[in-house]
Structure formats: structure tokens, C-alpha cells
Amino acid sequence: MTTRIAAVLLLGALALAPGLAIADESHSLEAAVVESATTPAEHAALAVHFRAKAADARAQAAQHDAMAGAYVPPGGGKTTWGTIQQRQKMADHCKRISQQSKAIAQDFDALAALHDEQAK
């Protein structure tokens, strides 16, 4: 809980800090926070942030796994639309997104671990 509060305070302070001008629009607040993190508390807050992003990616993976099952039900359940090939194509699409989301979650976990190390 304390770490979440620190993350919110850190992000809020950076958003409201006078003189923090980000000239390049592609340069996000998240990037600014990562670049300016120097204290253990700031790195701990970033670790929490990246773990939350990993959880979001896992949730998206689960959602797409469920959608794949809806397109091609396990055990050959009956569906009322499209050909088998059409449904399989959509299921494959969802499975690919699920796999990508799981990989993204692992990458965010790795970032969190790096910031955990910096927080020590």
C-alpha cells in the first residue's frame, strides 16, 4: 500500500512539477519518470507500476484465450455463425494476441525486477 501511494505521489509530482517541459510529444510521462528515478522509493514505485502493467497484459491474454474458445468451442461445441475456417481464423487471431500479451507481461515483470534491484 505504501509503495502504491509512493507511485501515485511520484507520478503526480512529476506531472505538476514546474519547469518539467517535455518538448517531444512522443516522450511520455512514464519515460520522464523512468529517466528521473534516482531514489529507492522512486524505483520501488516504478516496480509497482510495471507489475500493474504486467497484470493488465495477463488480463488481456486471458480475455483473448476466452474469445478463442468462443470462436472454436472446446470439444467441437455448436456455434451458429460462419464456417469452420472462418471461426478457426478468428480463434487463431485471438491465440496470437494472447501469446503476445503473455510475452509483454513477462517483459513488464522483468522491468519490475530491475527496478526492485535499484530500490535496494
C-alpha positions in Angstrom: 0.0 0.0 0.0 2.8 2.4 0.9 4.5 1.6 -2.4 1.3 2.5 -4.3 1.0 5.7 -2.5 4.6 6.5 -3.4 4.0 5.7 -7.0 1.0 8.0 -7.2 2.8 10.8 -5.4 5.8 10.4 -7.7 3.7 10.5 -10.8 1.6 13.3 -9.5 4.7 15.4 -8.5 6.2 14.9 -11.9 3.0 15.8 -13.7 2.7 19.0 -11.7 6.4 20.0 -11.4 7.0 23.5 -12.8 9.7 23.5 -15.4 9.1 20.0 -16.5 8.6 20.7 -20.1 8.5 17.8 -22.4 9.3 19.1 -25.9 8.9 15.9 -27.8 5.3 14.7 -27.7 6.4 11.1 -28.1 8.3 11.4 -24.8 5.7 10.2 -22.3 5.3 11.0 -18.6 6.2 7.4 -17.9 9.5 7.8 -19.7 10.2 11.0 -17.8 9.6 9.2 -14.5 11.9 6.3 -15.5 14.6 8.7 -16.6 14.4 10.8 -13.4 14.2 8.0 -10.9 17.1 8.1 -8.5 15.9 7.1 -5.1 15.0 3.6 -3.8 11.4 4.8 -3.3 11.1 6.0 -6.8 12.4 2.7 -8.2 10.1 0.8 -5.9 7.2 2.9 -7.2 8.2 2.1 -10.8 8.4 -1.7 -9.9 4.8 -1.5 -8.7 3.8 0.4 -11.9 5.3 -2.2 -14.1 3.8 -5.1 -12.2 0.4 -3.5 -12.7 1.1 -3.3 -16.4 2.1 -6.9 -16.4 -1.2 -7.8 -14.7 -3.1 -5.8 -17.3 -1.3 -7.7 -20.1 -2.2 -11.0 -18.4 -5.8 -10.0 -18.1 -5.8 -9.2 -21.9 -4.3 -12.6 -22.6 -7.0 -14.3 -20.6 -9.7 -12.3 -22.4 -8.3 -13.4 -25.8 -8.0 -17.0 -24.6 -11.7 -16.9 -23.7 -12.6 -15.3 -27.1 -10.6 -18.1 -28.9 -12.7 -20.6 -27.1 -15.9 -18.8 -28.1 -14.9 -18.9 -31.8 -14.0 -22.6 -31.7 -15.5 -24.2 -28.6 -13.5 -27.0 -26.9 -14.9 -30.4 -27.8 -16.4 -29.1 -31.1 -19.4 -27.3 -29.4 -22.0 -25.9 -31.7 -21.8 -22.3 -32.9 -24.4 -20.5 -35.1 -22.3 -18.3 -37.4 -19.6 -18.7 -40.1 -17.8 -21.6 -41.5 -15.3 -23.7 -39.5 -12.5 -22.0 -41.4 -13.7 -18.5 -40.5 -14.1 -19.4 -36.9 -10.7 -21.0 -36.8 -9.1 -18.0 -38.4 -10.6 -15.7 -35.6 -9.6 -18.2 -32.9 -6.0 -18.2 -34.2 -6.0 -14.4 -34.2 -7.1 -14.4 -30.6 -4.5 -17.0 -29.7 -1.7 -14.9 -31.3 -2.8 -11.8 -29.3 -2.9 -13.9 -26.1 0.6 -15.2 -26.7 1.9 -11.7 -27.4 0.2 -10.3 -24.3 1.8 -13.1 -22.2 5.2 -12.2 -23.6 4.6 -8.5 -22.8 3.6 -9.4 -19.3 6.9 -11.2 -18.8 8.8 -8.2 -20.1 7.0 -5.9 -17.7 7.8 -8.4 -14.9 11.5 -8.2 -15.9 11.3 -4.4 -15.8 9.8 -4.6 -12.3 12.5 -6.9 -11.1 15.2 -4.4 -12.4 13.6 -1.6 -10.5 13.3 -3.8 -7.4 17.1 -4.2 -7.7 17.6 -0.5 -7.9 15.3 0.0 -4.9 17.6 -2.0 -2.7 
